[in-house]
Amino acid sequence: MHFDFTQIPHEQAYKLVVASVVPRPVAWVVSQDREGQVNAAPYSFFNAFSDNPVVVGIGCGPRAGAAKDTLANIEATGQFVVNLVSAATAEQMNVTAIDFPHGVNEITEAGLTTAPSLKVKVPRIAESPVALECEIFQFVPAGHHTIVMGRVVAQYVRDDCVLDAAKFYIDTPKLELVGRMHGRGWYARTTDRIEIPRLSVADWEARRGG
């Protein structure tokens, strides 16, 4: 069945896409206003987009007609930290998604702690196994969303998940990350994997018998 996005309400087009483009990695974004007040919120419109410079992007929507705290903070300071969500922290991530009033510290509400970042003033979530420290690269308007592109200037990885620091090898399965699925509350674990080696032209020709 085809759905013509020019002929259906945008809410329904959005519903179709987020039910199909799965799993999506979750950006657990920590930001900070000019006074140093910290905010944390999860975003599933998130991915990596460039290798040099390393750029990640998140899609920030509005909040009651105004910019969400995350977007307002990034606009004010130019910095943010993307923490990745493990299965062990998924419930706490969900707490930080609550639409608390402005000024409430979501990290405290979720029983989490922070740790200093290496290159930016914004702290990371100490319980997260991975944190990407970002400086603003570009804001891209997209309807009532703003795509925030961040240049990654440093990355934290929990020590026990580093296989070989000299070779920059990470034990990705040990991170036990989760991804966003369909609906309002479904997530997927990344512990169920399949390996499909990438093929060269020679591999393909050999497989086809020359």
Backbone as a printed PyTorch tensor [residue, N CA C, xyz], in Angstrom:
tensor([[[  0.8380,  -1.1900,   0.0000],
         [  0.0000,   0.0000,   0.0000],
         [  0.8800,   1.2500,   0.0000]],

        [[  0.5540,   2.2040,  -0.8540],
         [  1.2560,   3.4680,  -0.8960],
         [  0.5020,   4.5150,  -0.0790]],

        [[  1.2680,   5.3740,   0.6040],
         [  0.7050,   6.5100,   1.3280],
         [  1.2990,   7.7840,   0.7300]],

        [[  0.4610,   8.6430,   0.2170],
         [  0.8960,   9.8870,  -0.4020],
         [  0.9870,  10.9650,   0.6630]],

        [[  2.2210,  11.3270,   1.0430],
         [  2.4080,  12.2820,   2.1360],
         [  1.9250,  13.6780,   1.7720]],

        [[  1.6980,  13.9360,   0.4930],
         [  1.1440,  15.2440,   0.1150],
         [ -0.3720,  15.2890,   0.2970]],

        [[ -0.9750,  14.1190,   0.5840],
         [ -2.4370,  14.0450,   0.6640],
         [ -2.9500,  13.6610,   2.0520]],

        [[ -2.0540,  13.4070,   2.9910],
         [ -2.4960,  13.0180,   4.3370],
         [ -1.9670,  14.0170,   5.3640]],

        [[ -2.6130,  14.1290,   6.5300],
         [ -2.1390,  15.0580,   7.5640],
         [ -0.7180,  14.7140,   7.9960]],

        [[  0.0580,  15.7460,   8.3420],
         [  1.4620,  15.5010,   8.6850],
         [  1.5930,  14.6230,   9.9240]],

        [[  0.5750,  14.6680,  10.8180],
         [  0.6300,  13.8100,  12.0060],
         [  0.6050,  12.3340,  11.6180]],

        [[ -0.1510,  12.0180,  10.5780],
         [ -0.2440,  10.6300,  10.1320],
         [  1.0090,  10.2040,   9.3660]],

        [[  1.5840,  11.1250,   8.6130],
         [  2.8440,  10.8260,   7.9260],
         [  3.9350,  10.5420,   8.9480]],

        [[  3.9860,  11.3610,   9.9770],
         [  4.9540,  11.1550,  11.0650],
         [  4.7420,   9.7960,  11.7220]],

        [[  3.4860,   9.4490,  11.9670],
         [  3.1500,   8.1800,  12.6060],
         [  3.6430,   7.0020,  11.7700]],

        [[  3.4900,   7.0860,  10.4660],
         [  3.9440,   6.0180,   9.5810],
         [  5.4610,   5.8620,   9.6330]],

        [[  6.1620,   6.9890,   9.6060],
         [  7.6240,   6.9420,   9.5520],
         [  8.2190,   6.4090,  10.8410]],

        [[  7.7520,   6.9130,  11.9930],
         [  8.3670,   6.4810,  13.2530],
         [  7.9950,   5.0410,  13.6080]],

        [[  6.9410,   4.5120,  12.9800],
         [  6.5980,   3.1010,  13.1760],
         [  7.4010,   2.1940,  12.2550]],

        [[  8.1160,   2.7960,  11.2960],
         [  8.8320,   2.0020,  10.2970],
         [ 10.3450,   2.1710,  10.3680]],

        [[ 10.8060,   3.3580,  10.6770],
         [ 12.2500,   3.6130,  10.7360],
         [ 12.7260,   3.2500,  12.1370]],

        [[ 13.0270,   1.9800,  12.3250],
         [ 13.3870,   1.4460,  13.6430],
         [ 14.4740,   0.3790,  13.4880]],

        [[ 15.2400,   0.0900,  14.5270],
         [ 15.3100,   0.8840,  15.7570],
         [ 16.1260,   2.1540,  15.5380]],

        [[ 15.8190,   3.1860,  16.3070],
         [ 16.5530,   4.4370,  16.2100],
         [ 17.3780,   4.6150,  17.4880]],

        [[ 18.6560,   4.9740,  17.3690],
         [ 19.4430,   5.2160,  18.5790],
         [ 18.8590,   6.3800,  19.3620]],

        [[ 19.0380,   6.3580,  20.6610],
         [ 18.4800,   7.3970,  21.5280],
         [ 19.6000,   8.3290,  21.9720]],

        [[ 19.4120,   9.6180,  21.6900],
         [ 20.3330,  10.6390,  22.1740],
         [ 19.7940,  11.1640,  23.5030]],

        [[ 20.5090,  10.8800,  24.5630],
         [ 20.1340,  11.3530,  25.8990],
         [ 20.9270,  12.6420,  26.1140]],

        [[ 20.2950,  13.7590,  25.7980],
         [ 21.0230,  15.0230,  25.6790],
         [ 21.0510,  15.7830,  26.9920]],

        [[ 22.2610,  16.1190,  27.4280],
         [ 22.4360,  17.0090,  28.5690],
         [ 22.8540,  18.3690,  28.0250]],

        [[ 22.1630,  19.4020,  28.4690],
         [ 22.4910,  20.7680,  28.0820],
         [ 22.4930,  21.6300,  29.3420]],

        [[ 22.8990,  22.8710,  29.1800],
         [ 23.0750,  23.7350,  30.3450],
         [ 22.8120,  25.1730,  29.9320]],

        [[ 22.0670,  25.9210,  30.7470],
         [ 21.8290,  27.3240,  30.4100],
         [ 23.0050,  28.1890,  30.8660]],

        [[ 22.9080,  29.4790,  30.6030],
         [ 24.0230,  30.3770,  30.9200],
         [ 24.2870,  30.4710,  32.4200]],

        [[ 23.2790,  30.1840,  33.2220],
         [ 23.4400,  30.2330,  34.6770],
         [ 23.9680,  28.9150,  35.2420]],

        [[ 24.1440,  27.9130,  34.3920],
         [ 24.6800,  26.6310,  34.8310],
         [ 23.6410,  25.6050,  35.2070]],

        [[ 22.3590,  25.9150,  34.9970],
         [ 21.3020,  24.9580,  35.3090],
         [ 21.2670,  23.8650,  34.2480]],

        [[ 21.2920,  22.6100,  34.6880],
         [ 21.4310,  21.4690,  33.7830],
         [ 20.0710,  20.8850,  33.4270]],

        [[ 19.9470,  20.4440,  32.1760],
         [ 18.7330,  19.8000,  31.6850],
         [ 19.1140,  18.5040,  30.9950]],

        [[ 18.2670,  17.4880,  31.1160],
         [ 18.4850,  16.2220,  30.4050],
         [ 17.1890,  15.7820,  29.7500]],

        [[ 17.2750,  15.3330,  28.4970],
         [ 16.0900,  14.8720,  27.7710],
         [ 16.5030,  13.9110,  26.6720]],

        [[ 15.6970,  12.8650,  26.4300],
         [ 16.0080,  11.9060,  25.3620],
         [ 15.3730,  12.3070,  24.0280]],

        [[ 16.0840,  11.9890,  22.9430],
         [ 15.6110,  12.2690,  21.5890],
         [ 15.8840,  11.0600,  20.7170]],

        [[ 14.8630,  10.5860,  20.0010],
         [ 15.0850,   9.4390,  19.1100],
         [ 15.2390,   9.8740,  17.6570]],

        [[ 15.0890,  11.1550,  17.3650],
         [ 15.4960,  11.6740,  16.0650],
         [ 16.9840,  11.9920,  16.1870]],

        [[ 17.8160,  10.9880,  15.9830],
         [ 19.2420,  11.1380,  16.2670],
         [ 20.0550,  10.1530,  15.4470]],

        [[ 21.2300,  10.6390,  14.9770],
         [ 22.1940,   9.7390,  14.3560],
         [ 23.4970,  10.4870,  14.0910]],

        [[ 24.4990,   9.7300,  13.5710],
         [ 25.7740,  10.3040,  13.1580],
         [ 25.7320,  10.5540,  11.6570]],

        [[ 26.3190,  11.6780,  11.2160],
         [ 26.1520,  12.0790,   9.8210],
         [ 27.4380,  12.3760,   9.0670]],

        [[ 28.5610,  12.5030,   9.7440],
         [ 29.7890,  12.8660,   9.0460],
         [ 30.9820,  12.3030,   9.8030]],

        [[ 32.0710,  12.0170,   9.0380],
         [ 33.2520,  11.4430,   9.6790],
         [ 34.3650,  12.4590,   9.9080]],

        [[ 34.4610,  13.5040,   9.0990],
         [ 35.5280,  14.4830,   9.2740],
         [ 35.0500,  15.8580,   8.8170]],

        [[ 34.5580,  16.6650,   9.7660],
         [ 34.5130,  16.4210,  11.2050],
         [ 33.4290,  15.3980,  11.5660]],

        [[ 33.5730,  14.8110,  12.7360],
         [ 32.5320,  13.9150,  13.2300],
         [ 31.3440,  14.7760,  13.6660]],

        [[ 30.2120,  14.5670,  13.0200],
         [ 29.0120,  15.3690,  13.2980],
         [ 27.8460,  14.4440,  13.6110]],

        [[ 27.1440,  14.7400,  14.6990],
         [ 25.9090,  14.0480,  15.0310],
         [ 24.7710,  15.0520,  14.9990]],

        [[ 23.5600,  14.5530,  14.8280],
         [ 22.4140,  15.4520,  14.7550],
         [ 21.2370,  14.9420,  15.5450]],

        [[ 20.4900,  15.8660,  16.1330],
         [ 19.2430,  15.5410,  16.8210],
         [ 18.1470,  16.4620,  16.3100]],

        [[ 16.9300,  15.9550,  16.2690],
         [ 15.7830,  16.7530,  15.8530],
         [ 15.0110,  17.2270,  17.0710]],

        [[ 15.0120,  18.5320,  17.3120],
         [ 14.3370,  19.1080,  18.4830],
         [ 13.0150,  19.7430,  18.0650]],

        [[ 11.9240,  19.2920,  18.6560],
         [ 10.6270,  19.8730,  18.3970],
         [ 10.2880,  20.9560,  19.4040]],

        [[  9.1560,  21.6290,  19.2290],
         [  8.7660,  22.6980,  20.1390],
         [  8.1300,  22.1630,  21.4100]],

        [[  8.0230,  23.0200,  22.4040],
         [  7.3520,  22.6900,  23.6480],
         [  6.3600,  23.7970,  23.9550]],

        [[  5.0840,  23.4800,  23.8030],
         [  4.0100,  24.4460,  24.0870],
         [  4.2510,  25.7720,  23.3730]],

        [[  4.6620,  25.6810,  22.0990],
         [  4.8260,  26.8820,  21.3040],
         [  6.1660,  27.5690,  21.4660]],

        [[  7.0050,  27.1150,  22.3870],
         [  8.3190,  27.7170,  22.5990],
         [  9.3880,  26.6560,  22.4190]],

        [[ 10.6360,  27.0920,  22.3330],
         [ 11.7360,  26.1390,  22.1930],
         [ 11.8630,  25.3080,  23.4560]],

        [[ 12.1130,  24.0170,  23.2770],
         [ 12.3730,  23.1670,  24.4350],
         [ 13.6410,  23.6460,  25.1350]],

        [[ 13.7490,  23.2640,  26.4220],
         [ 14.9230,  23.6720,  27.1940],
         [ 16.2080,  23.2590,  26.4950]],

        [[ 16.2270,  22.0530,  25.9240],
         [ 17.4380,  21.5700,  25.2620],
         [ 17.8760,  22.5280,  24.1650]],

        [[ 16.9590,  22.8580,  23.2740],
         [ 17.2970,  23.7300,  22.1530],
         [ 17.6770,  25.1270,  22.6440]],

        [[ 16.9150,  25.6620,  23.5760],
         [ 17.2150,  26.9920,  24.1070],
         [ 18.6000,  27.0210,  24.7500]],

        [[ 18.9340,  25.9700,  25.4790],
         [ 20.2440,  25.9170,  26.1350],
         [ 21.3810,  25.8320,  25.1210]],

        [[ 21.1940,  25.0080,  24.0910],
         [ 22.2420,  24.8600,  23.0770],
         [ 22.4220,  26.1640,  22.3150]],

        [[ 21.3230,  26.8240,  22.0220],
         [ 21.4130,  28.1160,  21.3530],
         [ 22.1620,  29.1280,  22.2180]],

        [[ 21.9800,  29.0280,  23.5330],
         [ 22.5980,  29.9890,  24.4510],
         [ 24.0810,  29.7260,  24.6630]],

        [[ 24.4730,  28.4490,  24.7560],
         [ 25.8530,  28.1200,  25.1380],
         [ 26.6870,  27.5190,  24.0120]],

        [[ 26.0250,  26.9360,  23.0030],
         [ 26.7470,  26.3290,  21.8970],
         [ 27.3280,  24.9620,  22.2030]],

        [[ 26.9360,  24.3650,  23.3300],
         [ 27.4950,  23.0800,  23.7270],
         [ 26.4010,  22.1400,  24.2290]],

        [[ 26.6550,  20.8340,  24.0950],
         [ 25.7680,  19.8280,  24.6650],
         [ 26.5070,  18.4950,  24.6930]],

        [[ 25.9740,  17.5400,  25.4400],
         [ 26.5550,  16.2010,  25.5260],
         [ 25.4770,  15.1780,  25.1900]],

        [[ 25.7800,  14.3090,  24.2380],
         [ 24.8850,  13.2050,  23.8900],
         [ 25.3480,  11.9590,  24.6370]],

        [[ 24.5290,  11.5050,  25.5590],
         [ 24.7880,  10.2650,  26.2790],
         [ 23.9780,   9.1560,  25.6110]],

        [[ 24.5380,   7.9570,  25.5230],
         [ 23.8040,   6.8400,  24.9520],
         [ 23.1700,   6.0100,  26.0610]],

        [[ 22.0520,   5.3870,  25.7410],
         [ 21.2170,   4.7340,  26.7440],
         [ 21.4590,   3.2280,  26.7510]],

        [[ 21.8580,   2.7120,  27.8930],
         [ 22.0270,   1.2680,  28.0650],
         [ 20.7370,   0.6750,  28.6200]],

        [[ 20.6330,  -0.6460,  28.5430],
         [ 19.4570,  -1.3080,  29.1110],
         [ 19.3370,  -1.0150,  30.6010]],

        [[ 20.4780,  -0.8740,  31.2720],
         [ 20.4640,  -0.6250,  32.7140],
         [ 19.9510,   0.7690,  33.0720]],

        [[ 20.0270,   1.7000,  32.1310],
         [ 19.5870,   3.0760,  32.4140],
         [ 18.3120,   3.4670,  31.6790]],

        [[ 17.6840,   2.5050,  30.9880],
         [ 16.5150,   2.8250,  30.1630],
         [ 15.3560,   3.3940,  30.9810]],

        [[ 15.0910,   2.8210,  32.1460],
         [ 13.9920,   3.3170,  32.9740],
         [ 14.2680,   4.7430,  33.4520]],

        [[ 15.5270,   5.0290,  33.7910],
         [ 15.8710,   6.3730,  34.2320],
         [ 15.7980,   7.3630,  33.0770]],

        [[ 16.1800,   6.9220,  31.8980],
         [ 15.9990,   7.7570,  30.7130],
         [ 14.5480,   8.1360,  30.5320]],

        [[ 13.6650,   7.1740,  30.7550],
         [ 12.2330,   7.4220,  30.5940],
         [ 11.7320,   8.4690,  31.5840]],

        [[ 12.3120,   8.4840,  32.7740],
         [ 11.9340,   9.5140,  33.7650],
         [ 12.3050,  10.8970,  33.2470]],

        [[ 13.4710,  11.0140,  32.6300],
         [ 13.8970,  12.3280,  32.1330],
         [ 13.0610,  12.8070,  30.9510]],

        [[ 12.2460,  11.9160,  30.3800],
         [ 11.3520,  12.3090,  29.2880],
         [ 10.0720,  12.9570,  29.7970]],

        [[  9.8340,  12.8980,  31.1070],
         [  8.6360,  13.5270,  31.6730],
         [  8.6840,  15.0350,  31.4250]],

        [[  7.5470,  15.6040,  31.1030],
         [  7.4690,  17.0360,  30.7950],
         [  7.4370,  17.8510,  32.0830]],

        [[  8.5450,  17.8420,  32.8100],
         [  8.6390,  18.5900,  34.0590],
         [  8.5900,  20.0900,  33.7830]],

        [[  8.1620,  20.8860,  34.7670],
         [  8.2070,  22.3470,  34.6090],
         [  9.6440,  22.8250,  34.4480]],

        [[  9.7950,  23.9680,  33.8270],
         [ 11.1150,  24.5720,  33.6680],
         [ 11.7630,  24.7580,  35.0390]],

        [[ 13.0230,  24.3980,  35.1350],
         [ 13.7440,  24.5590,  36.3940],
         [ 13.9250,  23.2800,  37.1640]],

        [[ 13.1410,  22.2290,  36.8260],
         [ 13.2890,  20.9450,  37.5050],
         [ 14.4890,  20.2100,  36.9090]],

        [[ 15.3390,  19.6690,  37.7570],
         [ 16.5110,  18.9350,  37.3090],
         [ 16.1370,  17.4820,  37.0640]],

        [[ 16.0080,  17.1170,  35.7910],
         [ 15.5910,  15.7620,  35.4270],
         [ 16.5950,  14.7100,  35.8890]],

        [[ 17.8520,  15.0560,  35.8970],
         [ 18.8840,  14.1050,  36.3130],
         [ 18.6930,  13.7300,  37.7800]],

        [[ 18.4220,  14.7180,  38.6150],
         [ 18.1650,  14.4530,  40.0330],
         [ 16.8960,  13.6520,  40.2140]],

        [[ 15.8350,  14.0160,  39.4840],
         [ 14.5600,  13.3110,  39.5880],
         [ 14.7190,  11.8300,  39.2500]],

        [[ 15.6000,  11.5240,  38.3030],
         [ 15.7930,  10.1410,  37.8670],
         [ 16.7920,   9.3880,  38.7380]],

        [[ 17.3350,  10.0370,  39.7490],
         [ 18.2960,   9.3760,  40.6200],
         [ 19.6520,   9.1550,  39.9820]],

        [[ 19.9920,  10.0130,  39.0250],
         [ 21.2550,   9.9060,  38.3160],
         [ 22.2700,  10.9130,  38.8650]],

        [[ 23.4970,  10.7790,  38.4280],
         [ 24.5480,  11.7240,  38.8040],
         [ 25.2710,  12.2010,  37.5520]],

        [[ 26.0270,  13.2690,  37.6930],
         [ 26.7910,  13.7950,  36.5680],
         [ 28.2870,  13.6620,  36.8440]],

        [[ 29.0470,  13.7610,  35.7820],
         [ 30.5060,  13.7570,  35.8750],
         [ 31.0250,  14.8150,  34.9010]],

        [[ 32.1810,  15.3970,  35.1810],
         [ 32.7120,  16.4480,  34.3050],
         [ 33.0480,  15.9150,  32.9150]],

        [[ 32.8220,  16.7490,  31.9270],
         [ 33.2480,  16.4200,  30.5710],
         [ 34.7060,  16.8360,  30.3920]],

        [[ 35.3060,  16.4040,  29.2880],
         [ 36.7120,  16.7030,  29.0270],
         [ 36.9040,  18.0480,  28.3330]],

        [[ 36.0410,  18.3420,  27.3240],
         [ 36.2650,  19.5180,  26.4800],
         [ 35.1710,  20.5660,  26.5610]],

        [[ 34.0070,  20.2140,  27.0910],
         [ 32.9120,  21.1870,  27.1700],
         [ 32.5140,  21.3870,  28.6220]],

        [[ 31.8180,  22.5000,  28.8810],
         [ 31.4100,  22.8100,  30.2490],
         [ 30.2320,  21.9630,  30.7080]],

        [[ 29.4380,  21.4870,  29.7500],
         [ 28.2570,  20.6820,  30.0820],
         [ 28.7140,  19.3170,  30.6160]],

        [[ 28.1580,  18.8550,  31.7430],
         [ 28.5550,  17.5460,  32.2720],
         [ 27.8920,  16.4070,  31.5030]],

        [[ 28.4090,  15.2040,  31.7080],
         [ 27.8090,  14.0050,  31.1450],
         [ 27.0400,  13.2820,  32.2420]],

        [[ 26.1920,  12.3300,  31.8370],
         [ 25.5050,  11.4690,  32.7970],
         [ 26.4720,  10.3590,  33.1840]],

        [[ 26.8390,  10.2940,  34.4500],
         [ 27.8780,   9.3650,  34.9020],
         [ 27.4950,   7.9080,  34.6690]],

        [[ 26.2070,   7.5930,  34.7190],
         [ 25.7610,   6.2050,  34.5740],
         [ 25.6950,   5.7430,  33.1170]],

        [[ 25.8370,   6.6410,  32.1830],
         [ 25.7920,   6.2630,  30.7710],
         [ 27.1420,   5.7050,  30.3310]],

        [[ 27.1550,   4.6100,  29.5410],
         [ 28.4270,   4.0180,  29.1340],
         [ 29.1690,   4.8040,  28.0580]],

        [[ 28.4740,   5.6870,  27.3630],
         [ 29.0780,   6.4750,  26.2890],
         [ 28.5460,   7.8980,  26.3450]],

        [[ 29.4490,   8.8570,  26.1450],
         [ 29.0330,  10.2610,  26.0760],
         [ 29.8160,  10.9580,  24.9740]],

        [[ 29.1080,  11.6830,  24.1210],
         [ 29.7140,  12.4390,  23.0280],
         [ 29.6300,  13.9240,  23.3690]],

        [[ 30.7740,  14.5530,  23.5480],
         [ 30.8100,  15.9800,  23.8800],
         [ 30.7620,  16.7820,  22.5830]],

        [[ 29.8050,  17.6960,  22.4920],
         [ 29.5470,  18.3780,  21.2250],
         [ 29.5790,  19.8990,  21.3570]],

        [[ 30.0570,  20.5260,  20.2920],
         [ 29.9180,  21.9630,  20.0990],
         [ 29.0620,  22.1710,  18.8680]],

        [[ 28.2630,  23.2240,  18.8730],
         [ 27.3200,  23.4100,  17.7800],
         [ 28.0520,  23.5530,  16.4470]],

        [[ 27.5770,  22.8250,  15.4500],
         [ 28.1100,  22.8830,  14.0990],
         [ 27.1660,  23.6690,  13.1900]],

        [[ 25.8610,  23.3720,  13.3250],
         [ 24.8780,  24.0500,  12.4820],
         [ 23.4750,  23.7900,  13.0120]],

        [[ 22.6100,  24.8000,  12.8890],
         [ 21.1800,  24.6240,  13.1380],
         [ 20.4880,  24.5620,  11.7800]],

        [[ 19.6600,  23.5330,  11.5880],
         [ 18.9560,  23.3740,  10.3180],
         [ 17.4500,  23.4180,  10.5850]],

        [[ 16.7550,  24.4800,  10.1600],
         [ 15.3020,  24.5290,  10.3400],
         [ 14.6180,  23.4450,   9.5180]],

        [[ 13.6480,  22.7570,  10.1230],
         [ 12.8900,  21.7190,   9.4200],
         [ 11.4560,  21.7720,   9.9300]],

        [[ 10.6370,  22.6320,   9.3220],
         [  9.2740,  22.8050,   9.8090],
         [  9.2930,  23.3500,  11.2180]],

        [[  8.5110,  22.7250,  12.1280],
         [  8.5360,  23.1920,  13.5110],
         [  9.6240,  22.5080,  14.3240]],

        [[ 10.4320,  21.6670,  13.6820],
         [ 11.6160,  21.0990,  14.3110],
         [ 12.8580,  21.9090,  13.9420]],

        [[ 13.8630,  21.7860,  14.7710],
         [ 15.2000,  22.2920,  14.4400],
         [ 16.1680,  21.1250,  14.5520]],

        [[ 16.8760,  20.8600,  13.4600],
         [ 17.8880,  19.8100,  13.5020],
         [ 19.1760,  20.4420,  14.0270]],

        [[ 19.6240,  19.9540,  15.1640],
         [ 20.8300,  20.4770,  15.8040],
         [ 22.0000,  19.5810,  15.4100]],

        [[ 22.9250,  20.1380,  14.6500],
         [ 24.1140,  19.4010,  14.2300],
         [ 25.2550,  19.7710,  15.1680]],

        [[ 25.8440,  18.7670,  15.7940],
         [ 26.9220,  19.0150,  16.7350],
         [ 28.2240,  18.3680,  16.2960]],

        [[ 29.3160,  19.1140,  16.3840],
         [ 30.6460,  18.5520,  16.1060],
         [ 31.1660,  17.9000,  17.3720]],

        [[ 31.4840,  16.6330,  17.2870],
         [ 31.9640,  15.8860,  18.4570],
         [ 33.4310,  16.2360,  18.7030]],

        [[ 33.7160,  16.7670,  19.8870],
         [ 35.0820,  17.1840,  20.2160],
         [ 35.7620,  16.2250,  21.1890]],

        [[ 34.9940,  15.3440,  21.8160],
         [ 35.5540,  14.3360,  22.7210],
         [ 34.5060,  13.2600,  22.9510]],

        [[ 34.9550,  12.0700,  23.3080],
         [ 34.0450,  10.9660,  23.6070],
         [ 34.5200,  10.2210,  24.8470]],

        [[ 33.5710,   9.9530,  25.7220],
         [ 33.8330,   9.1140,  26.8920],
         [ 33.2610,   7.7280,  26.6310]],

        [[ 34.0300,   6.6910,  26.9630],
         [ 33.5440,   5.3130,  26.9310],
         [ 33.9400,   4.6580,  28.2480]],

        [[ 33.0000,   4.0050,  28.8900],
         [ 33.2760,   3.3460,  30.1630],
         [ 34.4580,   2.3780,  30.0170]],

        [[ 35.3520,   2.3940,  30.9830],
         [ 36.6130,   1.6650,  30.8720],
         [ 36.4460,   0.1950,  30.5020]],

        [[ 35.4760,  -0.4870,  31.1040],
         [ 35.3430,  -1.9180,  30.8570],
         [ 34.7880,  -2.2300,  29.4710]],

        [[ 34.3930,  -1.1970,  28.7330],
         [ 33.8820,  -1.3810,  27.3800],
         [ 34.9200,  -1.0160,  26.3130]],

        [[ 36.1320,  -0.6990,  26.7500],
         [ 37.2260,  -0.3990,  25.8240],
         [ 38.0940,  -1.6510,  25.6870]],

        [[ 38.1100,  -2.2230,  24.4860],
         [ 38.9020,  -3.4360,  24.2460],
         [ 40.3900,  -3.1250,  24.1060]],

        [[ 40.6820,  -2.1020,  23.3100],
         [ 42.0720,  -1.7310,  23.0630],
         [ 42.1090,  -0.2340,  22.7800]],

        [[ 42.5610,   0.5410,  23.7680],
         [ 42.5630,   1.9970,  23.6250],
         [ 43.5270,   2.4500,  22.5340]],

        [[ 44.6520,   1.7730,  22.3930],
         [ 45.6470,   2.1630,  21.4030],
         [ 45.1090,   1.9970,  19.9710]],

        [[ 44.2450,   1.0140,  19.7810],
         [ 43.6630,   0.7740,  18.4550],
         [ 42.2510,   1.3440,  18.3380]],

        [[ 41.7590,   1.9580,  19.4110],
         [ 40.4180,   2.5590,  19.4330],
         [ 39.3300,   1.5100,  19.1870]],

        [[ 39.5060,   0.3190,  19.7650],
         [ 38.5270,  -0.7500,  19.6520],
         [ 37.5820,  -0.7030,  20.8550]],

        [[ 36.2930,  -0.7080,  20.5720],
         [ 35.2630,  -0.6810,  21.6070],
         [ 34.5240,  -2.0090,  21.6270]],

        [[ 34.2100,  -2.4960,  22.8100],
         [ 33.3960,  -3.7020,  22.9630],
         [ 31.9370,  -3.2940,  22.8660]],

        [[ 31.4810,  -3.1000,  21.6420],
         [ 30.1330,  -2.5730,  21.4130],
         [ 29.0410,  -3.4110,  22.0750]],

        [[ 29.0550,  -4.7450,  21.9650],
         [ 27.9950,  -5.5170,  22.6330],
         [ 27.9200,  -5.2620,  24.1380]],

        [[ 29.0660,  -5.0270,  24.7670],
         [ 29.0820,  -4.8330,  26.2110],
         [ 28.4090,  -3.5280,  26.6250]],

        [[ 28.2770,  -2.5920,  25.7000],
         [ 27.5730,  -1.3410,  26.0040],
         [ 26.1030,  -1.5940,  26.3210]],

        [[ 25.5330,  -2.6580,  25.7230],
         [ 24.1350,  -3.0500,  25.9310],
         [ 23.1810,  -1.8770,  25.6950]],

        [[ 23.3620,  -1.2120,  24.5630],
         [ 22.5320,  -0.0500,  24.2500],
         [ 21.1270,  -0.4650,  23.8240]],

        [[ 20.2000,   0.4670,  23.9400],
         [ 18.8320,   0.2360,  23.4950],
         [ 18.4880,   1.2210,  22.3860]],

        [[ 17.5230,   0.8460,  21.5550],
         [ 17.0560,   1.7040,  20.4740],
         [ 15.5630,   1.9140,  20.5700]],

        [[ 15.1130,   3.0160,  20.0060],
         [ 13.6890,   3.3570,  20.0330],
         [ 12.9500,   2.5840,  18.9550]],

        [[ 11.8020,   2.0420,  19.3290],
         [ 10.9630,   1.3330,  18.3820],
         [  9.6920,   2.1350,  18.1110]],

        [[  8.5970,   1.4580,  17.8240],
         [  7.3390,   2.0890,  17.4680],
         [  6.5410,   2.4680,  18.7150]],

        [[  5.4770,   3.2320,  18.5100],
         [  4.5740,   3.5630,  19.6090],
         [  5.2300,   4.4540,  20.6490]],

        [[  4.5660,   4.6020,  21.7820],
         [  5.0360,   5.5280,  22.8060],
         [  6.0060,   4.9050,  23.7990]],

        [[  6.0500,   3.5690,  23.8770],
         [  6.8650,   2.9920,  24.9240],
         [  7.7040,   1.7900,  24.5440]],

        [[  7.8980,   1.5520,  23.2480],
         [  8.6250,   0.3530,  22.8350],
         [ 10.0730,   0.6670,  22.4950]],

        [[ 10.9650,  -0.1900,  23.0090],
         [ 12.4010,  -0.0680,  22.7560],
         [ 12.9390,  -1.4460,  22.3800]],

        [[ 14.1270,  -1.4870,  21.8050],
         [ 14.7660,  -2.7460,  21.4250],
         [ 16.1520,  -2.8170,  22.0430]],

        [[ 16.5280,  -4.0040,  22.4980],
         [ 17.8940,  -4.2300,  22.9550],
         [ 18.7800,  -4.5270,  21.7430]],

        [[ 20.0570,  -4.2120,  21.8700],
         [ 20.9840,  -4.4960,  20.7830],
         [ 21.7940,  -5.7590,  21.0540]],

        [[ 21.2870,  -6.6070,  21.9220],
         [ 21.9860,  -7.8560,  22.2400],
         [ 21.6710,  -8.9710,  21.2390]],

        [[ 20.6510,  -8.7860,  20.4190],
         [ 20.3120,  -9.7710,  19.3890],
         [ 20.8540,  -9.2530,  18.0610]],

        [[ 21.9300,  -9.8810,  17.5700],
         [ 22.6200,  -9.3580,  16.3930],
         [ 22.8080, -10.4590,  15.3550]],

        [[ 22.9590, -10.0270,  14.1020],
         [ 23.3680, -10.9240,  13.0270],
         [ 24.5710, -10.2880,  12.3340]],

        [[ 25.4730, -11.1270,  11.8400],
         [ 26.6530, -10.6150,  11.1430],
         [ 26.5220, -10.8880,   9.6540]],

        [[ 26.6360,  -9.8210,   8.8550],
         [ 26.5870,  -9.9310,   7.3990],
         [ 27.8340,  -9.2330,   6.8610]],

        [[ 28.9120,  -9.9780,   6.5950],
         [ 30.1490,  -9.3530,   6.1310],
         [ 29.9430,  -8.5680,   4.8380]],

        [[ 30.6080,  -7.4180,   4.7520],
         [ 30.5210,  -6.6050,   3.5450],
         [ 31.2780,  -7.2860,   2.4110]],

        [[ 30.7310,  -7.2350,   1.1930],
         [ 31.3120,  -7.9070,   0.0390],
         [ 32.0800,  -6.9230,  -0.8410]],

        [[ 33.1920,  -7.3910,  -1.3880],
         [ 33.8930,  -6.6450,  -2.4250],
         [ 33.3530,  -7.1050,  -3.7810]],

        [[ 33.7450,  -6.4140,  -4.8420],
         [ 33.3440,  -6.8480,  -6.1780],
         [ 33.8860,  -8.2500,  -6.4480]],

        [[ 35.1310,  -8.5070,  -6.0200],
         [ 35.7290,  -9.8330,  -6.2340],
         [ 34.9450, -10.9160,  -5.4920]],

        [[ 34.5280, -10.6040,  -4.2610],
         [ 33.7180, -11.5670,  -3.5040],
         [ 32.4270, -11.8820,  -4.2470]],

        [[ 31.8010, -10.8380,  -4.7760],
         [ 30.5290, -11.0090,  -5.4600],
         [ 30.6920, -11.8260,  -6.7500]],

        [[ 31.7410, -11.5220,  -7.4880],
         [ 31.9810, -12.2810,  -8.7130],
         [ 32.2790, -13.7350,  -8.4010]],

        [[ 33.0490, -13.9780,  -7.3220],
         [ 33.3570, -15.3480,  -6.9550],
         [ 32.0910, -16.0920,  -6.5280]],

        [[ 31.2260, -15.3970,  -5.8200],
         [ 29.9810, -16.0180,  -5.3660],
         [ 29.0980, -16.3840,  -6.5530]],

        [[ 29.1430, -15.5490,  -7.5940],
         [ 28.3310, -15.7960,  -8.7860],
         [ 29.0070, -16.7640,  -9.7530]],

        [[ 30.1900, -17.2230,  -9.3760],
         [ 30.8850, -18.1800, -10.2230],
         [ 31.6720, -17.5590, -11.3450]],

        [[ 32.1450, -16.2910, -11.1050],
         [ 33.0050, -15.6370, -12.0940],
         [ 32.2220, -14.9140, -13.1450]]])
